[in-house]
Amino acid sequence: MSTQYNGVIDIRFAYQNNRTLATKTYHQGNSRISSNIMANGDLPYYFLISTGGGFVEGERYLQTVQLDTKAHAILTTQTPNYIYKCEHGHVTKQTNELTVKKDAFLEYYIDETIPYKDAQFAQSTTVNMEKGAKLILTDGLTRGWSPDDQPFQFGQVSQKVTIKYDHELVYNDFLIVNPQQHQMAELGFFEGFNNFNSVVIIDEAVNTALVDMMRQFLATLNSKCRYGISLTEHHGMVLRILGMSAYQNHQVMMEFINYYREMVHDLTRINLRKNNQGGGV
């Protein structure tokens, strides 16, 4: 294994004979890929797994995903991303490099990050999309975990997402929080909530009318979460959610995702077959 990373995943898909197939499922070190899970019709669906149950101080992980023309695949982490304490100041790092070629569709469901007390974590996700490609990308961050159950005891956590569509930068988001320096209950941070999640959708079908329809749909939900939908400058929309529990956030996320999948692409409701009441608080 390369000494540069403690875990590596390289998974690739191609569209052949009217269906999508995994053409490469390579893993090294502390990373694993599940077998194909038959849960969503003919679409390939895989869990991306950390064998240690979490990331240790100073570890580095790399995930590379490529979908060739017209391929459609679903990927998700098996559990929330636990970041163990970093007592010596070494940052734990995760790099995700995604390529979605012409008319392909990647659904990449990253669970929220749960940093332990004194954890330091930097995650970078880069997506390169060709014309006609589509993307659903999720992510999140919780109040973390500490032995005394006090919230926000971790160090600095950063989550960066950069998306290019047909060589044009269409989304650039950089979340940085440091509870040692920031008042996490204040406006612009967690504002008294425990869990933050986001859903990014890049698709040429996204427009103002669709965003208005999605807002009207979410307004029908009985949720205690605070959320909002923004239209990006080109080809996309973003849902942000603040809530008291990961489970409540997931309910809003999945209703939003399923409504988009059904209304825009006539796809059946997705079932990730995970314990969505796990993780967070």
C-alpha positions, 0 to 999 in steps of 0.5 A: 500500500502507498505510504501516503494514505492509510486507506484508499478506495478507487471505484469506477462504473461504465454503462454497458448493455443498457445497465451500469456495471462496476468495472473497478472496485479497488481498496487498500489499507483501512478502507473497504467496499461492500458487495453490490447491495440489491436495494434500488432496482438495477442501479449499482449500490455500494457502501464505502467502509472504514474498517476501524470504525473511525479515523485516528489522529494523523491518518489520511484517506483517499476515495476516487470515483469515476462514472463513464458516459451514461452510467448511474450509481449510488454510493454511501458511507456505511456509518457516520464519519467518526474522528477520534481525538487528536491529542498531538495536533496532527490533522486527520484528512479525507480526500474525495475525487469524483468524475462524472462524465457525459450524461452520467448520474452519481448519487454520493451520500456522505454521512455526517462527521462526528468529531470526538473531543480534541479531534481535528479534521480536514475533508476535501471533495472535488467533482468534475462533471461533463455536459449532461451529468447529474450529481446528488451530494450530501454531507454534514457535521454534528456537535461531536462527542465528548466523555462528559457529553458536552457539545462542540469539544473538538478542534478545527474541522473543515469541509471543502467542496468544489464542483466544476461543470463542463469546465466551469466552476459552479459550486465552491463551498468551504465550511470551517468551524473551530469551537475553541475560537467560535461561539457555536450557538451564535448566528451563522454557526449552529444557532443552538442546534446540534446537527448540520446537513447539506444536500447539493444537486447539480442538474441542468433540469434545476431552475427557479420553478423547481426550487419553488416546487421543492420549497412548497413540498418541504413546507408540508413536512412536519419537521422541527428542523430549520432549513432553506433551499438556495438556487446556485448560479448555474445548474444546481440547488442546495438544501441546508438543514439545522436540527436537534438530531441526525435522525430528524435531519435525515428525514428532511434530506431523504424526503427532499432527495426522493421528491427530486428523484421522482419528479425530475427523473421518474425514479423510485424512492431510494432506500439506503438500508441503514440505521438512520437513527444512528449517529449524531444525537 
